[in-house]
């Protein structure tokens, strides 16, 4: 999980050039990233869930092939980076994060900005400049939820 590198605005550089600071302590690093062969004839994910939640009948394993007996996205500790590591740019810049919130999900679910800002500031360093940017983009004050946001600060 990579931080926003304190970038507020999008710029044209490649992701790996813009976001170089990993947040190794973020809980998102404990999630299982599903890598599945395409063309399967059955649904392998719980209905109306994400690709982070495979069906209970699917065997999950860590990166060295050890089967996880009971599926739980937080049950893959200790982390195993021996064979590979996926870089996850979950928030990118503040501007790109606003676009992501406004776009919603592939199931047309639109997110409450207050909830998502808690996620943003869990991964990234809190600054007044970022908060002001979010308030301008959403045309509202988030001062009333600062206590929620600050609980998630790293």
Beta strands, then each sheet from edge to edge (+ up, - down):
strand 1: 60-61
strand 2: 67-68
sheet 1: 1+ 2-
end
